[in-house]
């Protein structure tokens, strides 16, 4: 079963106050070499593979992941997303 | 300059209502092959490399990333984290 991982981050030109708050908290803890923190979202999505599909399953899952990201997971006005496929331990997909 | 990426996800045994809500929203949009969605956080952290350090910089940055994750970014009672290093475009770090 392929697992689709979608990472959603604010576009670089969009201010990220949440990341800035984390950066300041890290500084207070003594992590003074941190120059920038951006915080985003990570989605791990399991897809039921249709029976009988082998090597093409990963490509199909990636296509599905991009479709889900564009339609729901990311706001394309202010966010970028990346999609990749990770095989599960079983890896029968 | 090395970039540290920290992914924080709820442990598998912890209920993820946010992920479940996303899964139901995907179903309503017609993505009916999705069997599970888990939502977590992704942090992209830029570290100022100390001058004169070459190949060891990535290891040092990864160590720093694990320290930051354990002390602030993740709640180790309910969350797992993974740390990895991505080189920036410039890659002078």
N, CA and C atoms of all chains as a GROMACS GRO file, in nm:
protein
  558
    1UNK      N    1   0.086  -0.120   0.000
    1UNK     CA    2   0.000   0.000   0.000
    1UNK      C    3   0.089   0.124   0.000
    2UNK      N    4   0.079   0.206  -0.103
    2UNK     CA    5   0.161   0.326  -0.105
    2UNK      C    6   0.109   0.430  -0.006
    3UNK      N    7   0.203   0.501   0.055
    3UNK     CA    8   0.168   0.614   0.141
    3UNK      C    9   0.208   0.742   0.069
    4UNK      N   10   0.113   0.834   0.057
    4UNK     CA   11   0.140   0.962  -0.005
    4UNK      C   12   0.171   1.063   0.105
    5UNK      N   13   0.284   1.132   0.094
    5UNK     CA   14   0.319   1.237   0.190
    5UNK      C   15   0.310   1.371   0.119
    6UNK      N   16   0.225   1.459   0.173
    6UNK     CA   17   0.209   1.593   0.118
    6UNK      C   18   0.260   1.693   0.220
    7UNK      N   19   0.362   1.771   0.183
    7UNK     CA   20   0.414   1.878   0.268
    7UNK      C   21   0.359   2.011   0.216
    8UNK      N   22   0.301   2.088   0.306
    8UNK     CA   23   0.244   2.218   0.269
    8UNK      C   24   0.314   2.326   0.350
    9UNK      N   25   0.377   2.421   0.280
    9UNK     CA   26   0.447   2.530   0.348
    9UNK      C   27   0.398   2.664   0.292
   10UNK      N   28   0.397   2.766   0.377
   10UNK     CA   29   0.369   2.899   0.326
   10UNK      C   30   0.472   2.935   0.220
   11UNK      N   31   0.428   3.009   0.117
   11UNK     CA   32   0.524   3.055   0.016
   11UNK      C   33   0.630   3.143   0.083
   12UNK      N   34   0.752   3.143   0.029
   12UNK     CA   35   0.861   3.217   0.094
   12UNK      C   36   0.830   3.366   0.116
   13UNK      N   37   0.750   3.426   0.029
   13UNK     CA   38   0.724   3.569   0.043
   13UNK      C   39   0.612   3.600   0.143
   14UNK      N   40   0.548   3.496   0.199
   14UNK     CA   41   0.440   3.517   0.296
   14UNK      C   42   0.497   3.512   0.438
   15UNK      N   43   0.462   3.613   0.517
   15UNK     CA   44   0.507   3.620   0.656
   15UNK      C   45   0.457   3.497   0.734
   16UNK      N   46   0.543   3.442   0.820
   16UNK     CA   47   0.507   3.323   0.897
   16UNK      C   48   0.524   3.352   1.047
   17UNK      N   49   0.425   3.415   1.109
   17UNK     CA   50   0.437   3.452   1.251
   17UNK      C   51   0.453   3.331   1.343
   18UNK      N   52   0.392   3.218   1.305
   18UNK     CA   53   0.405   3.097   1.386
   18UNK      C   54   0.551   3.050   1.388
   19UNK      N   55   0.614   3.050   1.271
   19UNK     CA   56   0.755   3.014   1.265
   19UNK      C   57   0.842   3.111   1.344
   20UNK      N   58   0.808   3.240   1.337
   20UNK     CA   59   0.886   3.340   1.411
   20UNK      C   60   0.874   3.318   1.561
   21UNK      N   61   0.754   3.281   1.607
   21UNK     CA   62   0.736   3.254   1.750
   21UNK      C   63   0.821   3.134   1.794
   22UNK      N   64   0.826   3.032   1.710
   22UNK     CA   65   0.909   2.915   1.741
   22UNK      C   66   1.056   2.956   1.745
   23UNK      N   67   1.096   3.040   1.648
   23UNK     CA   68   1.237   3.083   1.646
   23UNK      C   69   1.273   3.156   1.776
   24UNK      N   70   1.185   3.246   1.822
   24UNK     CA   71   1.215   3.319   1.946
   24UNK      C   72   1.219   3.224   2.065
   25UNK      N   73   1.130   3.125   2.067
   25UNK     CA   74   1.132   3.028   2.177
   25UNK      C   75   1.262   2.948   2.176
   26UNK      N   76   1.310   2.913   2.056
   26UNK     CA   77   1.438   2.842   2.046
   26UNK      C   78   1.552   2.929   2.098
   27UNK      N   79   1.549   3.058   2.062
   27UNK     CA   80   1.653   3.150   2.111
   27UNK      C   81   1.654   3.155   2.264
   28UNK      N   82   1.535   3.161   2.323
   28UNK     CA   83   1.529   3.166   2.470
   28UNK      C   84   1.586   3.039   2.532
   29UNK      N   85   1.579   2.927   2.459
   29UNK     CA   86   1.636   2.802   2.510
   29UNK      C   87   1.786   2.793   2.483
   30UNK      N   88   1.842   2.894   2.416
   30UNK     CA   89   1.986   2.893   2.392
   30UNK      C   90   2.028   2.852   2.252
   31UNK      N   91   1.932   2.824   2.163
   31UNK     CA   92   1.968   2.788   2.025
   31UNK      C   93   1.988   2.917   1.946
   32UNK      N   94   2.106   2.978   1.963
   32UNK     CA   95   2.125   3.114   1.910
   32UNK      C   96   2.179   3.114   1.767
   33UNK      N   97   2.202   2.996   1.708
   33UNK     CA   98   2.249   2.993   1.569
   33UNK      C   99   2.135   2.976   1.470
   34UNK      N  100   2.011   2.972   1.518
   34UNK     CA  101   1.897   2.958   1.429
   34UNK      C  102   1.866   3.092   1.363
   35UNK      N  103   1.868   3.097   1.230
   35UNK     CA  104   1.845   3.224   1.161
   35UNK      C  105   1.703   3.235   1.104
   36UNK      N  106   1.632   3.122   1.090
   36UNK     CA  107   1.496   3.128   1.035
   36UNK      C  108   1.423   2.999   1.066
   37UNK      N  109   1.295   3.011   1.101
   37UNK     CA  110   1.210   2.893   1.118
   37UNK      C  111   1.082   2.916   1.038
   38UNK      N  112   1.045   2.818   0.956
   38UNK     CA  113   0.916   2.821   0.887
   38UNK      C  114   0.838   2.698   0.932
   39UNK      N  115   0.711   2.716   0.967
   39UNK     CA  116   0.631   2.602   1.011
   39UNK      C  117   0.522   2.572   0.910
   40UNK      N  118   0.512   2.446   0.874
   40UNK     CA  119   0.409   2.405   0.779
   40UNK      C  120   0.340   2.278   0.823
   41UNK      N  121   0.265   2.218   0.730
   41UNK     CA  122   0.188   2.099   0.762
   41UNK      C  123   0.238   1.980   0.682
   42UNK      N  124   0.225   1.863   0.743
   42UNK     CA  125   0.262   1.738   0.677
   42UNK      C  126   0.142   1.644   0.684
   43UNK      N  127   0.101   1.591   0.570
   43UNK     CA  128  -0.009   1.495   0.566
   43UNK      C  129   0.045   1.360   0.520
   44UNK      N  130   0.013   1.255   0.597
   44UNK     CA  131   0.047   1.118   0.557
   44UNK      C  132  -0.084   1.049   0.520
   45UNK      N  133  -0.096   1.012   0.394
   45UNK     CA  134  -0.223   0.963   0.340
   45UNK      C  135  -0.205   0.823   0.286
   46UNK      N  136  -0.285   0.730   0.338
   46UNK     CA  137  -0.280   0.592   0.290
   46UNK      C  138  -0.387   0.574   0.183
   47UNK      N  139  -0.346   0.510   0.074
   47UNK     CA  140  -0.435   0.490  -0.040
   47UNK      C  141  -0.458   0.340  -0.059
   48UNK      N  142  -0.582   0.300  -0.075
   48UNK     CA  143  -0.610   0.161  -0.107
   48UNK      C  144  -0.575   0.138  -0.253
   49UNK      N  145  -0.476   0.052  -0.277
   49UNK     CA  146  -0.433   0.026  -0.414
   49UNK      C  147  -0.535  -0.063  -0.484
   50UNK      N  148  -0.572  -0.030  -0.605
   50UNK     CA  149  -0.659  -0.120  -0.679
   50UNK      C  150  -0.585  -0.250  -0.707
   51UNK      N  151  -0.656  -0.362  -0.700
   51UNK     CA  152  -0.592  -0.492  -0.716
   51UNK      C  153  -0.524  -0.504  -0.851
   52UNK      N  154  -0.409  -0.570  -0.853
   52UNK     CA  155  -0.346  -0.606  -0.979
   52UNK      C  156  -0.257  -0.500  -1.039
   53UNK      N  157  -0.246  -0.384  -0.974
   53UNK     CA  158  -0.158  -0.282  -1.028
   53UNK      C  159  -0.024  -0.287  -0.958
   54UNK      N  160   0.084  -0.295  -1.032
   54UNK     CA  161   0.216  -0.308  -0.973
   54UNK      C  162   0.296  -0.180  -0.978
   55UNK      N  163   0.396  -0.174  -1.067
   55UNK     CA  164   0.489  -0.062  -1.067
   55UNK      C  165   0.422   0.074  -1.091
   56UNK      N  166   0.309   0.075  -1.160
   56UNK     CA  167   0.244   0.202  -1.187
   56UNK      C  168   0.172   0.261  -1.068
   57UNK      N  169   0.161   0.183  -0.960
   57UNK     CA  170   0.081   0.228  -0.845
   57UNK      C  171   0.138   0.355  -0.783
   58UNK      N  172   0.272   0.365  -0.777
   58UNK     CA  173   0.333   0.482  -0.715
   58UNK      C  174   0.303   0.608  -0.796
   59UNK      N  175   0.313   0.597  -0.929
   59UNK     CA  176   0.282   0.712  -1.013
   59UNK      C  177   0.137   0.756  -0.996
   60UNK      N  178   0.047   0.658  -0.992
   60UNK     CA  179  -0.094   0.689  -0.976
   60UNK      C  180  -0.120   0.754  -0.841
   61UNK      N  181  -0.053   0.705  -0.738
   61UNK     CA  182  -0.071   0.760  -0.604
   61UNK      C  183  -0.018   0.903  -0.598
   62UNK      N  184   0.095   0.929  -0.665
   62UNK     CA  185   0.152   1.063  -0.665
   62UNK      C  186   0.057   1.160  -0.736
   63UNK      N  187   0.000   1.114  -0.846
   63UNK     CA  188  -0.096   1.198  -0.920
   63UNK      C  189  -0.216   1.230  -0.831
   64UNK      N  190  -0.265   1.128  -0.761
   64UNK     CA  191  -0.377   1.147  -0.669
   64UNK      C  192  -0.339   1.246  -0.558
   65UNK      N  193  -0.216   1.234  -0.507
   65UNK     CA  194  -0.170   1.324  -0.403
   65UNK      C  195  -0.166   1.469  -0.449
   66UNK      N  196  -0.116   1.491  -0.572
   66UNK     CA  197  -0.113   1.629  -0.624
   66UNK      C  198  -0.254   1.684  -0.639
   67UNK      N  199  -0.346   1.598  -0.681
   67UNK     CA  200  -0.484   1.640  -0.699
   67UNK      C  201  -0.546   1.678  -0.563
   68UNK      N  202  -0.523   1.595  -0.462
   68UNK     CA  203  -0.576   1.625  -0.328
   68UNK      C  204  -0.516   1.753  -0.272
   69UNK      N  205  -0.385   1.772  -0.294
   69UNK     CA  206  -0.319   1.892  -0.242
   69UNK      C  207  -0.376   2.017  -0.309
   70UNK      N  208  -0.392   2.011  -0.440
   70UNK     CA  209  -0.438   2.129  -0.513
   70UNK      C  210  -0.583   2.163  -0.479
   71UNK      N  211  -0.664   2.058  -0.452
   71UNK     CA  212  -0.807   2.083  -0.431
   71UNK      C  213  -0.844   2.107  -0.286
   72UNK      N  214  -0.765   2.054  -0.189
   72UNK     CA  215  -0.806   2.068  -0.050
   72UNK      C  216  -0.693   2.103   0.047
   73UNK      N  217  -0.578   2.034   0.036
   73UNK     CA  218  -0.480   2.040   0.144
   73UNK      C  219  -0.404   2.173   0.147
   74UNK      N  220  -0.382   2.233   0.030
   74UNK     CA  221  -0.305   2.357   0.025
   74UNK      C  222  -0.392   2.470  -0.030
   75UNK      N  223  -0.365   2.589   0.020
   75UNK     CA  224  -0.426   2.710  -0.035
   75UNK      C  225  -0.326   2.769  -0.131
   76UNK      N  226  -0.351   2.753  -0.262
   76UNK     CA  227  -0.244   2.784  -0.357
   76UNK      C  228  -0.216   2.933  -0.372
   77UNK      N  229  -0.295   3.017  -0.306
   77UNK     CA  230  -0.264   3.160  -0.308
   77UNK      C  231  -0.144   3.190  -0.217
   78UNK      N  232  -0.139   3.121  -0.103
   78UNK     CA  233  -0.034   3.154  -0.006
   78UNK      C  234   0.057   3.036   0.027
   79UNK      N  235   0.026   2.916  -0.025
   79UNK     CA  236   0.104   2.798   0.013
   79UNK      C  237   0.158   2.722  -0.109
   80UNK      N  238   0.275   2.660  -0.091
   80UNK     CA  239   0.331   2.566  -0.187
   80UNK      C  240   0.319   2.426  -0.129
   81UNK      N  241   0.313   2.325  -0.216
   81UNK     CA  242   0.312   2.189  -0.164
   81UNK      C  243   0.408   2.101  -0.244
   82UNK      N  244   0.455   1.996  -0.178
   82UNK     CA  245   0.533   1.893  -0.246
   82UNK      C  246   0.470   1.758  -0.212
   83UNK      N  247   0.473   1.666  -0.308
   83UNK     CA  248   0.413   1.534  -0.292
   83UNK      C  249   0.520   1.430  -0.317
   84UNK      N  250   0.528   1.330  -0.229
   84UNK     CA  251   0.617   1.219  -0.258
   84UNK      C  252   0.556   1.091  -0.204
   85UNK      N  253   0.608   0.980  -0.252
   85UNK     CA  254   0.554   0.848  -0.217
   85UNK      C  255   0.654   0.777  -0.126
   86UNK      N  256   0.604   0.727  -0.016
   86UNK     CA  257   0.688   0.644   0.071
   86UNK      C  258   0.625   0.506   0.075
   87UNK      N  259   0.708   0.403   0.059
   87UNK     CA  260   0.655   0.268   0.069
   87UNK      C  261   0.639   0.229   0.214
   88UNK      N  262   0.530   0.161   0.243
   88UNK     CA  263   0.511   0.109   0.377
   88UNK      C  264   0.604  -0.008   0.402
   89UNK      N  265   0.614  -0.048   0.529
   89UNK     CA  266   0.701  -0.160   0.566
   89UNK      C  267   0.665  -0.283   0.483
   90UNK      N  268   0.537  -0.311   0.473
   90UNK     CA  269   0.494  -0.428   0.399
   90UNK      C  270   0.529  -0.420   0.251
   91UNK      N  271   0.503  -0.306   0.194
   91UNK     CA  272   0.544  -0.279   0.058
   91UNK      C  273   0.481  -0.368  -0.048
   92UNK      N  274   0.358  -0.412  -0.026
   92UNK     CA  275   0.295  -0.499  -0.125
   92UNK      C  276   0.222  -0.417  -0.231
   93UNK      N  277   0.224  -0.285  -0.218
   93UNK     CA  278   0.144  -0.201  -0.305
   93UNK      C  279   0.203  -0.181  -0.441
   94UNK      N  280   2.474   2.690   0.374
   94UNK     CA  281   2.396   2.690   0.499
   94UNK      C  282   2.305   2.569   0.502
   95UNK      N  283   2.322   2.482   0.599
   95UNK     CA  284   2.233   2.365   0.604
   95UNK      C  285   2.094   2.404   0.654
   96UNK      N  286   1.995   2.337   0.598
   96UNK     CA  287   1.857   2.352   0.647
   96UNK      C  288   1.818   2.224   0.717
   97UNK      N  289   1.769   2.239   0.840
   97UNK     CA  290   1.724   2.123   0.917
   97UNK      C  291   1.573   2.112   0.900
   98UNK      N  292   1.526   1.996   0.862
   98UNK     CA  293   1.382   1.972   0.850
   98UNK      C  294   1.340   1.876   0.960
   99UNK      N  295   1.246   1.920   1.043
   99UNK     CA  296   1.195   1.836   1.151
   99UNK      C  297   1.047   1.807   1.123
  100UNK      N  298   1.014   1.680   1.108
  100UNK     CA  299   0.875   1.639   1.091
  100UNK      C  300   0.824   1.585   1.224
  101UNK      N  301   0.711   1.636   1.268
  101UNK     CA  302   0.652   1.593   1.395
  101UNK      C  303   0.513   1.535   1.366
  102UNK      N  304   0.493   1.409   1.403
  102UNK     CA  305   0.364   1.344   1.382
  102UNK      C  306   0.315   1.285   1.514
  103UNK      N  307   0.184   1.280   1.532
  103UNK     CA  308   0.129   1.208   1.647
  103UNK      C  309   0.172   1.062   1.639
  104UNK      N  310   0.200   1.002   1.755
  104UNK     CA  311   0.232   0.860   1.757
  104UNK      C  312   0.115   0.781   1.698
  105UNK      N  313   0.147   0.665   1.635
  105UNK     CA  314   0.041   0.589   1.568
  105UNK      C  315  -0.076   0.552   1.659
  106UNK      N  316  -0.049   0.531   1.789
  106UNK     CA  317  -0.157   0.487   1.878
  106UNK      C  318  -0.242   0.603   1.930
  107UNK      N  319  -0.205   0.728   1.894
  107UNK     CA  320  -0.280   0.845   1.939
  107UNK      C  321  -0.384   0.884   1.834
  108UNK      N  322  -0.508   0.903   1.878
  108UNK     CA  323  -0.616   0.943   1.787
  108UNK      C  324  -0.584   1.078   1.723
  109UNK      N  325  -0.613   1.092   1.593
  109UNK     CA  326  -0.584   1.215   1.521
  109UNK      C  327  -0.713   1.270   1.458
  110UNK      N  328  -0.794   1.343   1.537
  110UNK     CA  329  -0.922   1.392   1.484
  110UNK      C  330  -0.906   1.489   1.367
  111UNK      N  331  -0.795   1.565   1.367
  111UNK     CA  332  -0.771   1.658   1.257
  111UNK      C  333  -0.752   1.580   1.126
  112UNK      N  334  -0.673   1.474   1.132
  112UNK     CA  335  -0.653   1.390   1.015
  112UNK      C  336  -0.784   1.325   0.969
  113UNK      N  337  -0.864   1.283   1.067
  113UNK     CA  338  -0.994   1.221   1.031
  113UNK      C  339  -1.086   1.320   0.962
  114UNK      N  340  -1.082   1.446   1.007
  114UNK     CA  341  -1.166   1.548   0.943
  114UNK      C  342  -1.122   1.571   0.798
  115UNK      N  343  -0.990   1.571   0.777
  115UNK     CA  344  -0.937   1.587   0.641
  115UNK      C  345  -0.979   1.468   0.555
  116UNK      N  346  -0.973   1.348   0.613
  116UNK     CA  347  -1.012   1.230   0.536
  116UNK      C  348  -1.159   1.237   0.492
  117UNK      N  349  -1.246   1.281   0.584
  117UNK     CA  350  -1.388   1.292   0.547
  117UNK      C  351  -1.409   1.399   0.440
  118UNK      N  352  -1.334   1.509   0.450
  118UNK     CA  353  -1.346   1.614   0.348
  118UNK      C  354  -1.299   1.562   0.212
  119UNK      N  355  -1.193   1.480   0.212
  119UNK     CA  356  -1.145   1.421   0.086
  119UNK      C  357  -1.251   1.327   0.028
  120UNK      N  358  -1.317   1.250   0.115
  120UNK     CA  359  -1.423   1.159   0.068
  120UNK      C  360  -1.536   1.238   0.002
  121UNK      N  361  -1.574   1.350   0.065
  121UNK     CA  362  -1.681   1.431   0.007
  121UNK      C  363  -1.644   1.486  -0.129
  122UNK      N  364  -1.513   1.504  -0.153
  122UNK     CA  365  -1.466   1.553  -0.283
  122UNK      C  366  -1.451   1.439  -0.384
  123UNK      N  367  -1.477   1.316  -0.340
  123UNK     CA  368  -1.471   1.203  -0.432
  123UNK      C  369  -1.345   1.118  -0.423
  124UNK      N  370  -1.255   1.151  -0.330
  124UNK     CA  371  -1.133   1.070  -0.314
  124UNK      C  372  -1.166   0.950  -0.224
  125UNK      N  373  -1.232   0.848  -0.283
  125UNK     CA  374  -1.288   0.742  -0.201
  125UNK      C  375  -1.191   0.627  -0.176
  126UNK      N  376  -1.067   0.636  -0.228
  126UNK     CA  377  -0.970   0.530  -0.203
  126UNK      C  378  -0.878   0.563  -0.086
  127UNK      N  379  -0.901   0.677  -0.021
  127UNK     CA  380  -0.818   0.715   0.094
  127UNK      C  381  -0.862   0.636   0.216
  128UNK      N  382  -0.769   0.563   0.277
  128UNK     CA  383  -0.805   0.480   0.392
  128UNK      C  384  -0.762   0.541   0.525
  129UNK      N  385  -0.668   0.636   0.522
  129UNK     CA  386  -0.622   0.698   0.646
  129UNK      C  387  -0.550   0.828   0.615
  130UNK      N  388  -0.573   0.930   0.698
  130UNK     CA  389  -0.498   1.055   0.689
  130UNK      C  390  -0.447   1.090   0.828
  131UNK      N  391  -0.318   1.118   0.840
  131UNK     CA  392  -0.260   1.169   0.964
  131UNK      C  393  -0.201   1.306   0.932
  132UNK      N  394  -0.230   1.403   1.018
  132UNK     CA  395  -0.177   1.538   0.994
  132UNK      C  396  -0.075   1.573   1.102
  133UNK      N  397   0.039   1.623   1.060
  133UNK     CA  398   0.143   1.663   1.153
  133UNK      C  399   0.204   1.796   1.114
  134UNK      N  400   0.318   1.825   1.174
  134UNK     CA  401   0.384   1.954   1.153
  134UNK      C  402   0.519   1.934   1.088
  135UNK      N  403   0.557   2.032   1.008
  135UNK     CA  404   0.688   2.031   0.945
  135UNK      C  405   0.757   2.163   0.977
  136UNK      N  406   0.879   2.156   1.028
  136UNK     CA  407   0.957   2.276   1.057
  136UNK      C  408   1.078   2.280   0.965
  137UNK      N  409   1.099   2.394   0.898
  137UNK     CA  410   1.220   2.415   0.819
  137UNK      C  411   1.304   2.519   0.891
  138UNK      N  412   1.421   2.477   0.937
  138UNK     CA  413   1.503   2.560   1.025
  138UNK      C  414   1.638   2.586   0.960
  139UNK      N  415   1.671   2.715   0.945
  139UNK     CA  416   1.801   2.754   0.889
  139UNK      C  417   1.898   2.778   1.004
  140UNK      N  418   2.018   2.721   0.989
  140UNK     CA  419   2.121   2.731   1.092
  140UNK      C  420   2.239   2.810   1.036
  141UNK      N  421   2.288   2.907   1.111
  141UNK     CA  422   2.411   2.977   1.072
  141UNK      C  423   2.529   2.885   1.100
  142UNK      N  424   2.599   2.845   0.994
  142UNK     CA  425   2.712   2.754   1.011
  142UNK      C  426   2.831   2.832   1.067
  143UNK      N  427   2.898   2.776   1.167
  143UNK     CA  428   3.020   2.840   1.215
  143UNK      C  429   3.125   2.837   1.104
  144UNK      N  430   3.203   2.944   1.093
  144UNK     CA  431   3.302   2.954   0.985
  144UNK      C  432   3.402   2.840   0.992
  145UNK      N  433   3.442   2.790   0.877
  145UNK     CA  434   3.552   2.695   0.870
  145UNK      C  435   3.512   2.550   0.889
  146UNK      N  436   3.386   2.522   0.913
  146UNK     CA  437   3.345   2.382   0.927
  146UNK      C  438   3.288   2.332   0.796
  147UNK      N  439   3.340   2.221   0.748
  147UNK     CA  440   3.298   2.170   0.619
  147UNK      C  441   3.206   2.050   0.629
  148UNK      N  442   3.258   1.930   0.600
  148UNK     CA  443   3.173   1.811   0.592
  148UNK      C  444   3.100   1.779   0.722
  149UNK      N  445   3.156   1.818   0.836
  149UNK     CA  446   3.091   1.785   0.962
  149UNK      C  447   2.970   1.871   0.993
  150UNK      N  448   2.948   1.976   0.911
  150UNK     CA  449   2.840   2.070   0.941
  150UNK      C  450   2.704   2.002   0.940
  151UNK      N  451   2.683   1.909   0.845
  151UNK     CA  452   2.553   1.843   0.836
  151UNK      C  453   2.525   1.760   0.961
  152UNK      N  454   2.628   1.686   1.006
  152UNK     CA  455   2.610   1.606   1.128
  152UNK      C  456   2.578   1.695   1.248
  153UNK      N  457   2.652   1.806   1.259
  153UNK     CA  458   2.629   1.897   1.371
  153UNK      C  459   2.488   1.956   1.364
  154UNK      N  460   2.443   1.989   1.243
  154UNK     CA  461   2.310   2.046   1.226
  154UNK      C  462   2.202   1.944   1.262
  155UNK      N  463   2.224   1.818   1.224
  155UNK     CA  464   2.127   1.713   1.256
  155UNK      C  465   2.117   1.694   1.407
  156UNK      N  466   2.234   1.696   1.473
  156UNK     CA  467   2.236   1.682   1.618
  156UNK      C  468   2.158   1.797   1.683
  157UNK      N  469   2.182   1.918   1.632
  157UNK     CA  470   2.111   2.036   1.681
  157UNK      C  471   1.960   2.021   1.658
  158UNK      N  472   1.923   1.969   1.542
  158UNK     CA  473   1.782   1.950   1.510
  158UNK      C  474   1.715   1.853   1.606
  159UNK      N  475   1.784   1.741   1.637
  159UNK     CA  476   1.726   1.645   1.731
  159UNK      C  477   1.709   1.707   1.869
  160UNK      N  478   1.807   1.790   1.908
  160UNK     CA  479   1.800   1.857   2.037
  160UNK      C  480   1.680   1.953   2.042
  161UNK      N  481   1.663   2.032   1.936
  161UNK     CA  482   1.551   2.127   1.931
  161UNK      C  483   1.417   2.053   1.931
  162UNK      N  484   1.410   1.942   1.857
  162UNK     CA  485   1.285   1.865   1.852
  162UNK      C  486   1.251   1.808   1.989
  163UNK      N  487   1.352   1.752   2.055
  163UNK     CA  488   1.326   1.688   2.185
  163UNK      C  489   1.288   1.790   2.291
  164UNK      N  490   1.347   1.912   2.282
  164UNK     CA  491   1.324   2.009   2.388
  164UNK      C  492   1.206   2.100   2.363
  165UNK      N  493   1.169   2.124   2.236
  165UNK     CA  494   1.062   2.220   2.209
  165UNK      C  495   0.960   2.176   2.104
  166UNK      N  496   1.008   2.126   1.991
  166UNK     CA  497   0.919   2.113   1.875
  166UNK      C  498   0.820   1.998   1.889
  167UNK      N  499   0.860   1.892   1.958
  167UNK     CA  500   0.772   1.776   1.972
  167UNK      C  501   0.739   1.752   2.118
  168UNK      N  502   0.620   1.703   2.143
  168UNK     CA  503   0.580   1.657   2.276
  168UNK      C  504   0.602   1.506   2.278
  169UNK      N  505   0.707   1.462   2.343
  169UNK     CA  506   0.744   1.322   2.326
  169UNK      C  507   0.651   1.222   2.394
  170UNK      N  508   0.552   1.271   2.466
  170UNK     CA  509   0.451   1.181   2.521
  170UNK      C  510   0.356   1.132   2.410
  171UNK      N  511   0.322   1.222   2.320
  171UNK     CA  512   0.222   1.186   2.218
  171UNK      C  513   0.273   1.197   2.076
  172UNK      N  514   0.395   1.248   2.056
  172UNK     CA  515   0.444   1.271   1.919
  172UNK      C  516   0.579   1.206   1.894
  173UNK      N  517   0.600   1.165   1.770
  173UNK     CA  518   0.732   1.120   1.722
  173UNK      C  519   0.788   1.228   1.630
  174UNK      N  520   0.920   1.233   1.618
  174UNK     CA  521   0.978   1.327   1.521
  174UNK      C  522   1.088   1.260   1.441
  175UNK      N  523   1.111   1.314   1.322
  175UNK     CA  524   1.226   1.273   1.241
  175UNK      C  525   1.298   1.400   1.199
  176UNK      N  526   1.430   1.390   1.190
  176UNK     CA  527   1.515   1.504   1.155
  176UNK      C  528   1.597   1.468   1.033
  177UNK      N  529   1.602   1.557   0.936
  177UNK     CA  530   1.695   1.535   0.824
  177UNK      C  531   1.750   1.668   0.775
  178UNK      N  532   1.857   1.660   0.699
  178UNK     CA  533   1.926   1.779   0.653
  178UNK      C  534   1.902   1.793   0.502
  179UNK      N  535   1.863   1.912   0.463
  179UNK     CA  536   1.852   1.941   0.320
  179UNK      C  537   1.948   2.054   0.289
  180UNK      N  538   2.025   2.037   0.182
  180UNK     CA  539   2.115   2.146   0.144
  180UNK      C  540   2.038   2.252   0.067
  181UNK      N  541   2.073   2.376   0.098
  181UNK     CA  542   2.014   2.486   0.023
  181UNK      C  543   2.070   2.491  -0.117
  182UNK      N  544   2.006   2.572  -0.202
  182UNK     CA  545   2.051   2.586  -0.340
  182UNK      C  546   2.199   2.624  -0.344
  183UNK      N  547   2.236   2.722  -0.261
  183UNK     CA  548   2.375   2.768  -0.260
  183UNK      C  549   2.468   2.656  -0.215
  184UNK      N  550   2.433   2.590  -0.108
  184UNK     CA  551   2.508   2.475  -0.063
  184UNK      C  552   2.649   2.504  -0.018
  185UNK      N  553   2.675   2.623   0.034
  185UNK     CA  554   2.810   2.656   0.079
  185UNK      C  555   2.833   2.610   0.222
  186UNK      N  556   2.730   2.556   0.286
  186UNK     CA  557   2.737   2.522   0.428
  186UNK      C  558   2.820   2.398   0.453
   0.00000   0.00000   0.00000
